[in-house]
């Protein structure tokens, strides 16, 4: 009877040890996935910011209404007239302000380089943006200035309702000014 109890206790201890070991492995894998998703979100943020940087500072600069020569910031697009809910990566979007409160854009981080269709082989992330004017102190300005700030928020879109691996959104901010290009 004693031997049976000892065998039973040994078996229970081994099961608890095995369970804890498996739990540790799962947590390590989850942490690794979190880090990988954060790297992917940062890559999408950098790619998106590069695309946005290729656009003119203001729609009124791209159509020639305003130039750096006249320095009249009052002719720039007022913050209250920034489009909201625009289709984000439409080629007709001509300036930074078109990305303000755009419709959330889903971008796919390619996972399988052999597959060209990233929707089928990629991991989805949601991209949102806010564009504001900022003053010389870096504070949000309610009037036009020669500096705009673009803030991107990248979130993982969970597949099939699963819990996301990316614990919090990746937020990237960059300031733009046509005066810095000279």
ChimeraX attribute file (.defattr): number of C-alpha atoms within 10 A of each C-alpha:
attribute: neighborCount
match mode: 1-to-1
recipient: residues
	/A:1	6
	/A:2	7
	/A:3	8
	/A:4	9
	/A:5	10
	/A:6	11
	/A:7	12
	/A:8	12
	/A:9	12
	/A:10	12
	/A:11	12
	/A:12	12
	/A:13	12
	/A:14	12
	/A:15	12
	/A:16	12
	/A:17	12
	/A:18	12
	/A:19	12
	/A:20	12
	/A:21	12
	/A:22	12
	/A:23	12
	/A:24	12
	/A:25	12
	/A:26	12
	/A:27	12
	/A:28	12
	/A:29	12
	/A:30	14
	/A:31	14
	/A:32	13
	/A:33	15
	/A:34	17
	/A:35	15
	/A:36	14
	/A:37	22
	/A:38	21
	/A:39	14
	/A:40	21
	/A:41	27
	/A:42	18
	/A:43	13
	/A:44	20
	/A:45	22
	/A:46	14
	/A:47	12
	/A:48	17
	/A:49	18
	/A:50	11
	/A:51	11
	/A:52	21
	/A:53	16
	/A:54	11
	/A:55	16
	/A:56	19
	/A:57	22
	/A:58	21
	/A:59	20
	/A:60	16
	/A:61	18
	/A:62	14
	/A:63	11
	/A:64	8
	/A:65	12
	/A:66	19
	/A:67	16
	/A:68	12
	/A:69	6
	/A:70	9
	/A:71	13
	/A:72	13
	/A:73	15
	/A:74	11
	/A:75	14
	/A:76	20
	/A:77	18
	/A:78	16
	/A:79	17
	/A:80	9
	/A:81	8
	/A:82	17
	/A:83	15
	/A:84	16
	/A:85	12
	/A:86	16
	/A:87	17
	/A:88	22
	/A:89	15
	/A:90	9
	/A:91	7
	/A:92	9
	/A:93	16
	/A:94	20
	/A:95	18
	/A:96	23
	/A:97	30
	/A:98	26
	/A:99	26
	/A:100	22
	/A:101	19
	/A:102	20
	/A:103	17
	/A:104	17
	/A:105	16
	/A:106	18
	/A:107	20
	/A:108	21
	/A:109	18
	/A:110	18
	/A:111	12
	/A:112	12
	/A:113	10
	/A:114	8
	/A:115	12
	/A:116	11
	/A:117	12
	/A:118	16
	/A:119	14
	/A:120	13
	/A:121	16
	/A:122	17
	/A:123	19
	/A:124	21
	/A:125	24
	/A:126	18
	/A:127	25
	/A:128	19
	/A:129	24
	/A:130	18
	/A:131	24
	/A:132	24
	/A:133	23
	/A:134	20
	/A:135	17
	/A:136	10
	/A:137	7
	/A:138	12
	/A:139	11
	/A:140	16
	/A:141	16
	/A:142	13
	/A:143	16
	/A:144	19
	/A:145	22
	/A:146	20
	/A:147	21
	/A:148	24
	/A:149	21
	/A:150	22
	/A:151	20
	/A:152	24
	/A:153	20
	/A:154	28
	/A:155	22
	/A:156	25
	/A:157	20
	/A:158	14
	/A:159	10
	/A:160	6
	/A:161	7
	/A:162	8
	/A:163	11
	/A:164	15
	/A:165	18
	/A:166	24
	/A:167	13
	/A:168	13
	/A:169	17
	/A:170	20
	/A:171	16
	/A:172	15
	/A:173	14
	/A:174	12
	/A:175	15
	/A:176	19
	/A:177	16
	/A:178	15
	/A:179	11
	/A:180	8
	/A:181	6
	/A:182	6
